[in-house]
Amino acid sequence: MRHLAGLMSGWFDACPGYVISVDRKTAFDFTDPYLYTDASFTVAPGNPSGFNPDISDFSQFTFAHLTGAVTNEKCLDRLNKKAKNFVVAANLPDARAMLLNGTADVLFSPRHKIDGLEILPQRVHCDAGGSAVMLKRGSALAQWWNPAFQTLKQSGEYQTLCQISSIKYNGTVDCLPATTNLPESSRGSLTSEKANDLPSDKVWLFAVDGRKRPYSFFDDKGELVGFDVDLITRVCALSQRQCEIVLAEFTECIFSEREITFAGRGLMAPWFDACPGYAISLDREGAFDFTDPYLYTDSSFTVAPSNPSGFDPTTSDFSQFNFVHLTGALTNEKCLNRLNKTAKSILVAANLPDAKAALLNGTMLRLTGEYQALCLSSQIKYNATIPCLLTSQVHSLKPKSSLNFEAVDTKVWLFSVSGSRKPFNYVDEQGQLTGFDVDFVQKVCQLAGQSCTSVLTPFTECTFTNRNIVYAGRGLMNGWVDACTGYADTLDRDSAFDFTDAYFPGGDAHFFVAPGNPSGFDPSLQDYTSFTFVQLTGAPTNAKCLGRLGKKFDKILIAANLPEAKGLLLSGQADVLFAPRSNIDDLQTLPEGARCDRTGTAVMVKKGSTLPTWWNPAFRLFQQTGQFQQFCEASSLKYNYTITCPTPP
């Protein structure tokens, strides 16, 4: 997937200007926030669907949000809004198109002005502290950035920069207001207190897309300028770090897939180190770390001119409206859930033009005071209002790190989860990454004295299938992640991976058919050649397993995900789904099960990884002392699901 490379592959080090949100923290780390951020609702001119952001039930409306944006389904959940219909736009043009062609009724986004669309006056918060520099999980950048930014703010230069930037760049710069008490980050440093200087020749790369005036944009001469550019330059100078601004599509920092926010390819690879200007939100915390916030943010609802659908943001039920949001935006389904809004139809636009079309067609800086000076100078310099933190807010924020410019050098082990395997790992309605796997990893790592975190990535970054052979995924092989939690140890996988000790017994594989079993498939047969099978890419329930079971077979289709597999079955293109599950909604489970694994479910790692050398002793201790059994029993109650753990050997 093209979206996943930039930040994770190491093309650059950071993405400035990203909003800190709960769901983004699942995929990224963040610096301290440096901009205020909020979210708005945008509709086609005239608000044709009659959307009202003040209601609680948004279920009648179709929402659009930008891929990777904090204005997503998780945010609406946190806002106690009921919303059901969502579409994810790849970019703003896509989101605009969805509003204008009627595909969506409302665009939920962190923007205050979109040409050709109507921004409703209500503002909400999907962020968890403002906009900051967004980082790959475990990055050391925040360890030197945050103290330098705090110094800039305390000196007053930050506010000056904000004010000058608003004037210089002729646009509003949303610096953090002093009177606003933003929530403190819930995530502490994952690294040890012992600090070590990084190599002096390290160049930190901050990724911007050049389309966010007045934060990062091209002037008439073709030079990349803006508040984010100035802020990064000043913070890096204060901390005596070498930094460069690089151009990258925003989807290299963040994107959305099936209403889950993931870190982009560029941040994970890592092509760069950080993504500035991203709002901190609950659902983002599962994918990112954040610096301290540096900008204030809110969100709005935008409709087509005259609001043709009659959307009313004050209502609670948005289910009659079609929403559109930009891919990766924090103004997503989760945000509507947090707003207590009910929404059913949500489209995701690839860009703002697409979102507008959807509406219109009916489908060190902080503690020295230098931060304030920087904000003021930026407003003048860029002729725009920059919502910087105000003085009172500056002093009310608790620093995320000590006031030194040294970066720690402690390995943080990244465990990949897909966020779609409830109760083992999933993103709840509020956008928080949770589940047995997440808790289990933390328990074993604590016993081993290791720093670990679970990070959201699509499962294909761990493994995939090509021509009936299972291969290791790009994310695991490139080092974006260190381990993949919850994978069966099979004979054919052993050629591509190493495994830890198993922590769950195996055997949870079944055959699934369309209701009524129209093809008359019988699992007890030895000859399956008259049936067309479908399997999930990367799954252990594959051709090799059927061979080990002594079955004859012919045609096997590979589905990219479970919805695609179900579609093939229900449309009659396939007769049988062989999958490592015990139940699948809308399908009939046949009673005869099968076992494809050797030892059970384990942590899967790249060949030659040292992780099992410390994980296995810690897990065995956890198991032999009886703590693991107690943990499983407590987890069964916590997640309302029977979790059966093996007894100690």
Secondary structure as a PSIPRED ss2 file (coil, helix, strand):
# PSIPRED VFORMAT (PSIPRED V4.0)

   1 M C   1.000  0.000  0.000
   2 R C   1.000  0.000  0.000
   3 H C   1.000  0.000  0.000
   4 L E   0.000  0.000  1.000
   5 A E   0.000  0.000  1.000
   6 G E   0.000  0.000  1.000
   7 L E   0.000  0.000  1.000
   8 M E   0.000  0.000  1.000
   9 S C   1.000  0.000  0.000
  10 G C   1.000  0.000  0.000
  11 W C   1.000  0.000  0.000
  12 F E   0.000  0.000  1.000
  13 D C   1.000  0.000  0.000
  14 A E   0.000  0.000  1.000
  15 C E   0.000  0.000  1.000
  16 P E   0.000  0.000  1.000
  17 G E   0.000  0.000  1.000
  18 Y E   0.000  0.000  1.000
  19 V E   0.000  0.000  1.000
  20 I E   0.000  0.000  1.000
  21 S E   0.000  0.000  1.000
  22 V E   0.000  0.000  1.000
  23 D C   1.000  0.000  0.000
  24 R C   1.000  0.000  0.000
  25 K E   0.000  0.000  1.000
  26 T E   0.000  0.000  1.000
  27 A E   0.000  0.000  1.000
  28 F E   0.000  0.000  1.000
  29 D E   0.000  0.000  1.000
  30 F E   0.000  0.000  1.000
  31 T E   0.000  0.000  1.000
  32 D C   1.000  0.000  0.000
  33 P C   1.000  0.000  0.000
  34 Y E   0.000  0.000  1.000
  35 L E   0.000  0.000  1.000
  36 Y E   0.000  0.000  1.000
  37 T E   0.000  0.000  1.000
  38 D E   0.000  0.000  1.000
  39 A E   0.000  0.000  1.000
  40 S E   0.000  0.000  1.000
  41 F E   0.000  0.000  1.000
  42 T E   0.000  0.000  1.000
  43 V E   0.000  0.000  1.000
  44 A C   1.000  0.000  0.000
  45 P C   1.000  0.000  0.000
  46 G E   0.000  0.000  1.000
  47 N C   1.000  0.000  0.000
  48 P C   1.000  0.000  0.000
  49 S C   1.000  0.000  0.000
  50 G C   1.000  0.000  0.000
  51 F C   1.000  0.000  0.000
  52 N E   0.000  0.000  1.000
  53 P C   1.000  0.000  0.000
  54 D E   0.000  0.000  1.000
  55 I E   0.000  0.000  1.000
  56 S E   0.000  0.000  1.000
  57 D E   0.000  0.000  1.000
  58 F C   1.000  0.000  0.000
  59 S E   0.000  0.000  1.000
  60 Q E   0.000  0.000  1.000
  61 F C   1.000  0.000  0.000
  62 T E   0.000  0.000  1.000
  63 F E   0.000  0.000  1.000
  64 A E   0.000  0.000  1.000
  65 H E   0.000  0.000  1.000
  66 L E   0.000  0.000  1.000
  67 T E   0.000  0.000  1.000
  68 G E   0.000  0.000  1.000
  69 A E   0.000  0.000  1.000
  70 V E   0.000  0.000  1.000
  71 T E   0.000  0.000  1.000
  72 N E   0.000  0.000  1.000
  73 E E   0.000  0.000  1.000
  74 K E   0.000  0.000  1.000
  75 C H   0.000  1.000  0.000
  76 L H   0.000  1.000  0.000
  77 D H   0.000  1.000  0.000
  78 R H   0.000  1.000  0.000
  79 L C   1.000  0.000  0.000
  80 N C   1.000  0.000  0.000
  81 K C   1.000  0.000  0.000
  82 K E   0.000  0.000  1.000
  83 A C   1.000  0.000  0.000
  84 K C   1.000  0.000  0.000
  85 N E   0.000  0.000  1.000
  86 F E   0.000  0.000  1.000
  87 V E   0.000  0.000  1.000
  88 V E   0.000  0.000  1.000
  89 A E   0.000  0.000  1.000
  90 A E   0.000  0.000  1.000
  91 N E   0.000  0.000  1.000
  92 L H   0.000  1.000  0.000
  93 P H   0.000  1.000  0.000
  94 D H   0.000  1.000  0.000
  95 A H   0.000  1.000  0.000
  96 R H   0.000  1.000  0.000
  97 A H   0.000  1.000  0.000
  98 M H   0.000  1.000  0.000
  99 L H   0.000  1.000  0.000
 100 L H   0.000  1.000  0.000
 101 N C   1.000  0.000  0.000
 102 G C   1.000  0.000  0.000
 103 T C   1.000  0.000  0.000
 104 A C   1.000  0.000  0.000
 105 D C   1.000  0.000  0.000
 106 V E   0.000  0.000  1.000
 107 L E   0.000  0.000  1.000
 108 F E   0.000  0.000  1.000
 109 S E   0.000  0.000  1.000
 110 P C   1.000  0.000  0.000
 111 R C   1.000  0.000  0.000
 112 H C   1.000  0.000  0.000
 113 K C   1.000  0.000  0.000
 114 I C   1.000  0.000  0.000
 115 D C   1.000  0.000  0.000
 116 G C   1.000  0.000  0.000
 117 L C   1.000  0.000  0.000
 118 E E   0.000  0.000  1.000
 119 I E   0.000  0.000  1.000
 120 L C   1.000  0.000  0.000
 121 P C   1.000  0.000  0.000
 122 Q C   1.000  0.000  0.000
 123 R C   1.000  0.000  0.000
 124 V E   0.000  0.000  1.000
 125 H C   1.000  0.000  0.000
 126 C C   1.000  0.000  0.000
 127 D C   1.000  0.000  0.000
 128 A C   1.000  0.000  0.000
 129 G C   1.000  0.000  0.000
 130 G C   1.000  0.000  0.000
 131 S E   0.000  0.000  1.000
 132 A E   0.000  0.000  1.000
 133 V E   0.000  0.000  1.000
 134 M E   0.000  0.000  1.000
 135 L E   0.000  0.000  1.000
 136 K E   0.000  0.000  1.000
 137 R C   1.000  0.000  0.000
 138 G C   1.000  0.000  0.000
 139 S C   1.000  0.000  0.000
 140 A C   1.000  0.000  0.000
 141 L H   0.000  1.000  0.000
 142 A H   0.000  1.000  0.000
 143 Q H   0.000  1.000  0.000
 144 W H   0.000  1.000  0.000
 145 W H   0.000  1.000  0.000
 146 N H   0.000  1.000  0.000
 147 P H   0.000  1.000  0.000
 148 A H   0.000  1.000  0.000
 149 F H   0.000  1.000  0.000
 150 Q H   0.000  1.000  0.000
 151 T H   0.000  1.000  0.000
 152 L H   0.000  1.000  0.000
 153 K H   0.000  1.000  0.000
 154 Q H   0.000  1.000  0.000
 155 S E   0.000  0.000  1.000
 156 G E   0.000  0.000  1.000
 157 E H   0.000  1.000  0.000
 158 Y H   0.000  1.000  0.000
 159 Q H   0.000  1.000  0.000
 160 T H   0.000  1.000  0.000
 161 L H   0.000  1.000  0.000
 162 C H   0.000  1.000  0.000
 163 Q H   0.000  1.000  0.000
 164 I H   0.000  1.000  0.000
 165 S H   0.000  1.000  0.000
 166 S H   0.000  1.000  0.000
 167 I H   0.000  1.000  0.000
 168 K H   0.000  1.000  0.000
 169 Y C   1.000  0.000  0.000
 170 N C   1.000  0.000  0.000
 171 G C   1.000  0.000  0.000
 172 T E   0.000  0.000  1.000
 173 V E   0.000  0.000  1.000
 174 D C   1.000  0.000  0.000
 175 C E   0.000  0.000  1.000
 176 L C   1.000  0.000  0.000
 177 P C   1.000  0.000  0.000
 178 A C   1.000  0.000  0.000
 179 T C   1.000  0.000  0.000
 180 T C   1.000  0.000  0.000
 181 N C   1.000  0.000  0.000
 182 L C   1.000  0.000  0.000
 183 P C   1.000  0.000  0.000
 184 E C   1.000  0.000  0.000
 185 S C   1.000  0.000  0.000
 186 S C   1.000  0.000  0.000
 187 R C   1.000  0.000  0.000
 188 G C   1.000  0.000  0.000
 189 S C   1.000  0.000  0.000
 190 L C   1.000  0.000  0.000
 191 T C   1.000  0.000  0.000
 192 S C   1.000  0.000  0.000
 193 E C   1.000  0.000  0.000
 194 K C   1.000  0.000  0.000
 195 A E   0.000  0.000  1.000
 196 N C   1.000  0.000  0.000
 197 D C   1.000  0.000  0.000
 198 L C   1.000  0.000  0.000
 199 P C   1.000  0.000  0.000
 200 S C   1.000  0.000  0.000
 201 D C   1.000  0.000  0.000
 202 K C   1.000  0.000  0.000
 203 V E   0.000  0.000  1.000
 204 W E   0.000  0.000  1.000
 205 L E   0.000  0.000  1.000
 206 F E   0.000  0.000  1.000
 207 A E   0.000  0.000  1.000
 208 V E   0.000  0.000  1.000
 209 D C   1.000  0.000  0.000
 210 G C   1.000  0.000  0.000
 211 R E   0.000  0.000  1.000
 212 K E   0.000  0.000  1.000
 213 R C   1.000  0.000  0.000
 214 P C   1.000  0.000  0.000
 215 Y C   1.000  0.000  0.000
 216 S E   0.000  0.000  1.000
 217 F E   0.000  0.000  1.000
 218 F E   0.000  0.000  1.000
 219 D C   1.000  0.000  0.000
 220 D C   1.000  0.000  0.000
 221 K C   1.000  0.000  0.000
 222 G C   1.000  0.000  0.000
 223 E C   1.000  0.000  0.000
 224 L E   0.000  0.000  1.000
 225 V E   0.000  0.000  1.000
 226 G C   1.000  0.000  0.000
 227 F H   0.000  1.000  0.000
 228 D H   0.000  1.000  0.000
 229 V H   0.000  1.000  0.000
 230 D H   0.000  1.000  0.000
 231 L H   0.000  1.000  0.000
 232 I H   0.000  1.000  0.000
 233 T H   0.000  1.000  0.000
 234 R H   0.000  1.000  0.000
 235 V H   0.000  1.000  0.000
 236 C H   0.000  1.000  0.000
 237 A H   0.000  1.000  0.000
 238 L H   0.000  1.000  0.000
 239 S C   1.000  0.000  0.000
 240 Q C   1.000  0.000  0.000
 241 R C   1.000  0.000  0.000
 242 Q E   0.000  0.000  1.000
 243 C E   0.000  0.000  1.000
 244 E E   0.000  0.000  1.000
 245 I E   0.000  0.000  1.000
 246 V E   0.000  0.000  1.000
 247 L E   0.000  0.000  1.000
 248 A C   1.000  0.000  0.000
 249 E C   1.000  0.000  0.000
 250 F H   0.000  1.000  0.000
 251 T H   0.000  1.000  0.000
 252 E H   0.000  1.000  0.000
 253 C C   1.000  0.000  0.000
 254 I E   0.000  0.000  1.000
 255 F E   0.000  0.000  1.000
 256 S E   0.000  0.000  1.000
 257 E E   0.000  0.000  1.000
 258 R C   1.000  0.000  0.000
 259 E C   1.000  0.000  0.000
 260 I E   0.000  0.000  1.000
 261 T E   0.000  0.000  1.000
 262 F E   0.000  0.000  1.000
 263 A E   0.000  0.000  1.000
 264 G C   1.000  0.000  0.000
 265 R H   0.000  1.000  0.000
 266 G H   0.000  1.000  0.000
 267 L H   0.000  1.000  0.000
 268 M H   0.000  1.000  0.000
 269 A C   1.000  0.000  0.000
 270 P C   1.000  0.000  0.000
 271 W C   1.000  0.000  0.000
 272 F E   0.000  0.000  1.000
 273 D C   1.000  0.000  0.000
 274 A E   0.000  0.000  1.000
 275 C E   0.000  0.000  1.000
 276 P E   0.000  0.000  1.000
 277 G E   0.000  0.000  1.000
 278 Y E   0.000  0.000  1.000
 279 A E   0.000  0.000  1.000
 280 I E   0.000  0.000  1.000
 281 S E   0.000  0.000  1.000
 282 L E   0.000  0.000  1.000
 283 D C   1.000  0.000  0.000
 284 R C   1.000  0.000  0.000
 285 E E   0.000  0.000  1.000
 286 G E   0.000  0.000  1.000
 287 A E   0.000  0.000  1.000
 288 F E   0.000  0.000  1.000
 289 D E   0.000  0.000  1.000
 290 F E   0.000  0.000  1.000
 291 T E   0.000  0.000  1.000
 292 D C   1.000  0.000  0.000
 293 P C   1.000  0.000  0.000
 294 Y E   0.000  0.000  1.000
 295 L E   0.000  0.000  1.000
 296 Y E   0.000  0.000  1.000
 297 T E   0.000  0.000  1.000
 298 D E   0.000  0.000  1.000
 299 S E   0.000  0.000  1.000
 300 S E   0.000  0.000  1.000
 301 F E   0.000  0.000  1.000
 302 T E   0.000  0.000  1.000
 303 V E   0.000  0.000  1.000
 304 A C   1.000  0.000  0.000
 305 P E   0.000  0.000  1.000
 306 S E   0.000  0.000  1.000
 307 N C   1.000  0.000  0.000
 308 P C   1.000  0.000  0.000
 309 S C   1.000  0.000  0.000
 310 G C   1.000  0.000  0.000
 311 F C   1.000  0.000  0.000
 312 D E   0.000  0.000  1.000
 313 P C   1.000  0.000  0.000
 314 T E   0.000  0.000  1.000
 315 T E   0.000  0.000  1.000
 316 S E   0.000  0.000  1.000
 317 D E   0.000  0.000  1.000
 318 F C   1.000  0.000  0.000
 319 S E   0.000  0.000  1.000
 320 Q E   0.000  0.000  1.000
 321 F C   1.000  0.000  0.000
 322 N E   0.000  0.000  1.000
 323 F E   0.000  0.000  1.000
 324 V E   0.000  0.000  1.000
 325 H E   0.000  0.000  1.000
 326 L E   0.000  0.000  1.000
 327 T E   0.000  0.000  1.000
 328 G E   0.000  0.000  1.000
 329 A E   0.000  0.000  1.000
 330 L E   0.000  0.000  1.000
 331 T E   0.000  0.000  1.000
 332 N E   0.000  0.000  1.000
 333 E E   0.000  0.000  1.000
 334 K E   0.000  0.000  1.000
 335 C E   0.000  0.000  1.000
 336 L E   0.000  0.000  1.000
 337 N E   0.000  0.000  1.000
 338 R E   0.000  0.000  1.000
 339 L C   1.000  0.000  0.000
 340 N C   1.000  0.000  0.000
 341 K E   0.000  0.000  1.000
 342 T E   0.000  0.000  1.000
 343 A C   1.000  0.000  0.000
 344 K C   1.000  0.000  0.000
 345 S E   0.000  0.000  1.000
 346 I E   0.000  0.000  1.000
 347 L E   0.000  0.000  1.000
 348 V E   0.000  0.000  1.000
 349 A E   0.000  0.000  1.000
 350 A E   0.000  0.000  1.000
 351 N E   0.000  0.000  1.000
 352 L H   0.000  1.000  0.000
 353 P H   0.000  1.000  0.000
 354 D H   0.000  1.000  0.000
 355 A H   0.000  1.000  0.000
 356 K H   0.000  1.000  0.000
 357 A H   0.000  1.000  0.000
 358 A H   0.000  1.000  0.000
 359 L H   0.000  1.000  0.000
 360 L H   0.000  1.000  0.000
 361 N C   1.000  0.000  0.000
 362 G C   1.000  0.000  0.000
 363 T C   1.000  0.000  0.000
 364 M C   1.000  0.000  0.000
 365 L E   0.000  0.000  1.000
 366 R E   0.000  0.000  1.000
 367 L C   1.000  0.000  0.000
 368 T C   1.000  0.000  0.000
 369 G E   0.000  0.000  1.000
 370 E H   0.000  1.000  0.000
 371 Y H   0.000  1.000  0.000
 372 Q H   0.000  1.000  0.000
 373 A H   0.000  1.000  0.000
 374 L H   0.000  1.000  0.000
 375 C H   0.000  1.000  0.000
 376 L H   0.000  1.000  0.000
 377 S H   0.000  1.000  0.000
 378 S H   0.000  1.000  0.000
 379 Q H   0.000  1.000  0.000
 380 I H   0.000  1.000  0.000
 381 K H   0.000  1.000  0.000
 382 Y H   0.000  1.000  0.000
 383 N E   0.000  0.000  1.000
 384 A C   1.000  0.000  0.000
 385 T E   0.000  0.000  1.000
 386 I E   0.000  0.000  1.000
 387 P C   1.000  0.000  0.000
 388 C C   1.000  0.000  0.000
 389 L C   1.000  0.000  0.000
 390 L C   1.000  0.000  0.000
 391 T H   0.000  1.000  0.000
 392 S H   0.000  1.000  0.000
 393 Q H   0.000  1.000  0.000
 394 V H   0.000  1.000  0.000
 395 H H   0.000  1.000  0.000
 396 S H   0.000  1.000  0.000
 397 L C   1.000  0.000  0.000
 398 K C   1.000  0.000  0.000
 399 P C   1.000  0.000  0.000
 400 K C   1.000  0.000  0.000
 401 S C   1.000  0.000  0.000
 402 S C   1.000  0.000  0.000
 403 L C   1.000  0.000  0.000
 404 N C   1.000  0.000  0.000
 405 F C   1.000  0.000  0.000
 406 E C   1.000  0.000  0.000
 407 A C   1.000  0.000  0.000
 408 V E   0.000  0.000  1.000
 409 D C   1.000  0.000  0.000
 410 T C   1.000  0.000  0.000
 411 K C   1.000  0.000  0.000
 412 V E   0.000  0.000  1.000
 413 W E   0.000  0.000  1.000
 414 L E   0.000  0.000  1.000
 415 F E   0.000  0.000  1.000
 416 S E   0.000  0.000  1.000
 417 V E   0.000  0.000  1.000
 418 S C   1.000  0.000  0.000
 419 G C   1.000  0.000  0.000
 420 S E   0.000  0.000  1.000
 421 R E   0.000  0.000  1.000
 422 K C   1.000  0.000  0.000
 423 P C   1.000  0.000  0.000
 424 F C   1.000  0.000  0.000
 425 N E   0.000  0.000  1.000
 426 Y E   0.000  0.000  1.000
 427 V E   0.000  0.000  1.000
 428 D C   1.000  0.000  0.000
 429 E C   1.000  0.000  0.000
 430 Q C   1.000  0.000  0.000
 431 G C   1.000  0.000  0.000
 432 Q C   1.000  0.000  0.000
 433 L E   0.000  0.000  1.000
 434 T E   0.000  0.000  1.000
 435 G C   1.000  0.000  0.000
 436 F H   0.000  1.000  0.000
 437 D H   0.000  1.000  0.000
 438 V H   0.000  1.000  0.000
 439 D H   0.000  1.000  0.000
 440 F H   0.000  1.000  0.000
 441 V H   0.000  1.000  0.000
 442 Q H   0.000  1.000  0.000
 443 K H   0.000  1.000  0.000
 444 V H   0.000  1.000  0.000
 445 C H   0.000  1.000  0.000
 446 Q H   0.000  1.000  0.000
 447 L H   0.000  1.000  0.000
 448 A H   0.000  1.000  0.000
 449 G C   1.000  0.000  0.000
 450 Q C   1.000  0.000  0.000
 451 S E   0.000  0.000  1.000
 452 C E   0.000  0.000  1.000
 453 T E   0.000  0.000  1.000
 454 S E   0.000  0.000  1.000
 455 V E   0.000  0.000  1.000
 456 L E   0.000  0.000  1.000
 457 T C   1.000  0.000  0.000
 458 P C   1.000  0.000  0.000
 459 F H   0.000  1.000  0.000
 460 T H   0.000  1.000  0.000
 461 E H   0.000  1.000  0.000
 462 C C   1.000  0.000  0.000
 463 T E   0.000  0.000  1.000
 464 F E   0.000  0.000  1.000
 465 T E   0.000  0.000  1.000
 466 N E   0.000  0.000  1.000
 467 R C   1.000  0.000  0.000
 468 N C   1.000  0.000  0.000
 469 I E   0.000  0.000  1.000
 470 V E   0.000  0.000  1.000
 471 Y E   0.000  0.000  1.000
 472 A E   0.000  0.000  1.000
 473 G C   1.000  0.000  0.000
 474 R H   0.000  1.000  0.000
 475 G H   0.000  1.000  0.000
 476 L H   0.000  1.000  0.000
 477 M H   0.000  1.000  0.000
 478 N C   1.000  0.000  0.000
 479 G C   1.000  0.000  0.000
 480 W C   1.000  0.000  0.000
 481 V C   1.000  0.000  0.000
 482 D C   1.000  0.000  0.000
 483 A E   0.000  0.000  1.000
 484 C E   0.000  0.000  1.000
 485 T E   0.000  0.000  1.000
 486 G E   0.000  0.000  1.000
 487 Y E   0.000  0.000  1.000
 488 A E   0.000  0.000  1.000
 489 D C   1.000  0.000  0.000
 490 T C   1.000  0.000  0.000
 491 L C   1.000  0.000  0.000
 492 D C   1.000  0.000  0.000
 493 R H   0.000  1.000  0.000
 494 D H   0.000  1.000  0.000
 495 S H   0.000  1.000  0.000
 496 A C   1.000  0.000  0.000
 497 F E   0.000  0.000  1.000
 498 D E   0.000  0.000  1.000
 499 F E   0.000  0.000  1.000
 500 T C   1.000  0.000  0.000
 501 D C   1.000  0.000  0.000
 502 A C   1.000  0.000  0.000
 503 Y C   1.000  0.000  0.000
 504 F E   0.000  0.000  1.000
 505 P C   1.000  0.000  0.000
 506 G C   1.000  0.000  0.000
 507 G C   1.000  0.000  0.000
 508 D C   1.000  0.000  0.000
 509 A E   0.000  0.000  1.000
 510 H E   0.000  0.000  1.000
 511 F E   0.000  0.000  1.000
 512 F E   0.000  0.000  1.000
 513 V E   0.000  0.000  1.000
 514 A C   1.000  0.000  0.000
 515 P C   1.000  0.000  0.000
 516 G C   1.000  0.000  0.000
 517 N C   1.000  0.000  0.000
 518 P C   1.000  0.000  0.000
 519 S C   1.000  0.000  0.000
 520 G C   1.000  0.000  0.000
 521 F C   1.000  0.000  0.000
 522 D C   1.000  0.000  0.000
 523 P C   1.000  0.000  0.000
 524 S C   1.000  0.000  0.000
 525 L C   1.000  0.000  0.000
 526 Q C   1.000  0.000  0.000
 527 D E   0.000  0.000  1.000
 528 Y C   1.000  0.000  0.000
 529 T C   1.000  0.000  0.000
 530 S C   1.000  0.000  0.000
 531 F C   1.000  0.000  0.000
 532 T C   1.000  0.000  0.000
 533 F E   0.000  0.000  1.000
 534 V E   0.000  0.000  1.000
 535 Q E   0.000  0.000  1.000
 536 L E   0.000  0.000  1.000
 537 T C   1.000  0.000  0.000
 538 G C   1.000  0.000  0.000
 539 A C   1.000  0.000  0.000
 540 P C   1.000  0.000  0.000
 541 T C   1.000  0.000  0.000
 542 N C   1.000  0.000  0.000
 543 A H   0.000  1.000  0.000
 544 K H   0.000  1.000  0.000
 545 C H   0.000  1.000  0.000
 546 L H   0.000  1.000  0.000
 547 G H   0.000  1.000  0.000
 548 R H   0.000  1.000  0.000
 549 L C   1.000  0.000  0.000
 550 G C   1.000  0.000  0.000
 551 K C   1.000  0.000  0.000
 552 K E   0.000  0.000  1.000
 553 F C   1.000  0.000  0.000
 554 D C   1.000  0.000  0.000
 555 K C   1.000  0.000  0.000
 556 I E   0.000  0.000  1.000
 557 L E   0.000  0.000  1.000
 558 I E   0.000  0.000  1.000
 559 A E   0.000  0.000  1.000
 560 A C   1.000  0.000  0.000
 561 N C   1.000  0.000  0.000
 562 L H   0.000  1.000  0.000
 563 P H   0.000  1.000  0.000
 564 E H   0.000  1.000  0.000
 565 A H   0.000  1.000  0.000
 566 K H   0.000  1.000  0.000
 567 G H   0.000  1.000  0.000
 568 L H   0.000  1.000  0.000
 569 L H   0.000  1.000  0.000
 570 L H   0.000  1.000  0.000
 571 S C   1.000  0.000  0.000
 572 G C   1.000  0.000  0.000
 573 Q C   1.000  0.000  0.000
 574 A C   1.000  0.000  0.000
 575 D C   1.000  0.000  0.000
 576 V E   0.000  0.000  1.000
 577 L E   0.000  0.000  1.000
 578 F E   0.000  0.000  1.000
 579 A E   0.000  0.000  1.000
 580 P C   1.000  0.000  0.000
 581 R C   1.000  0.000  0.000
 582 S C   1.000  0.000  0.000
 583 N C   1.000  0.000  0.000
 584 I C   1.000  0.000  0.000
 585 D C   1.000  0.000  0.000
 586 D C   1.000  0.000  0.000
 587 L C   1.000  0.000  0.000
 588 Q E   0.000  0.000  1.000
 589 T E   0.000  0.000  1.000
 590 L E   0.000  0.000  1.000
 591 P E   0.000  0.000  1.000
 592 E E   0.000  0.000  1.000
 593 G E   0.000  0.000  1.000
 594 A E   0.000  0.000  1.000
 595 R C   1.000  0.000  0.000
 596 C C   1.000  0.000  0.000
 597 D C   1.000  0.000  0.000
 598 R C   1.000  0.000  0.000
 599 T C   1.000  0.000  0.000
 600 G C   1.000  0.000  0.000
 601 T E   0.000  0.000  1.000
 602 A E   0.000  0.000  1.000
 603 V E   0.000  0.000  1.000
 604 M E   0.000  0.000  1.000
 605 V E   0.000  0.000  1.000
 606 K E   0.000  0.000  1.000
 607 K C   1.000  0.000  0.000
 608 G C   1.000  0.000  0.000
 609 S C   1.000  0.000  0.000
 610 T C   1.000  0.000  0.000
 611 L H   0.000  1.000  0.000
 612 P H   0.000  1.000  0.000
 613 T H   0.000  1.000  0.000
 614 W H   0.000  1.000  0.000
 615 W H   0.000  1.000  0.000
 616 N H   0.000  1.000  0.000
 617 P H   0.000  1.000  0.000
 618 A H   0.000  1.000  0.000
 619 F H   0.000  1.000  0.000
 620 R H   0.000  1.000  0.000
 621 L H   0.000  1.000  0.000
 622 F H   0.000  1.000  0.000
 623 Q H   0.000  1.000  0.000
 624 Q H   0.000  1.000  0.000
 625 T C   1.000  0.000  0.000
 626 G C   1.000  0.000  0.000
 627 Q H   0.000  1.000  0.000
 628 F H   0.000  1.000  0.000
 629 Q H   0.000  1.000  0.000
 630 Q H   0.000  1.000  0.000
 631 F H   0.000  1.000  0.000
 632 C H   0.000  1.000  0.000
 633 E H   0.000  1.000  0.000
 634 A H   0.000  1.000  0.000
 635 S H   0.000  1.000  0.000
 636 S H   0.000  1.000  0.000
 637 L H   0.000  1.000  0.000
 638 K H   0.000  1.000  0.000
 639 Y H   0.000  1.000  0.000
 640 N C   1.000  0.000  0.000
 641 Y C   1.000  0.000  0.000
 642 T C   1.000  0.000  0.000
 643 I C   1.000  0.000  0.000
 644 T C   1.000  0.000  0.000
 645 C C   1.000  0.000  0.000
 646 P C   1.000  0.000  0.000
 647 T C   1.000  0.000  0.000
 648 P C   1.000  0.000  0.000
 649 P C   1.000  0.000  0.000
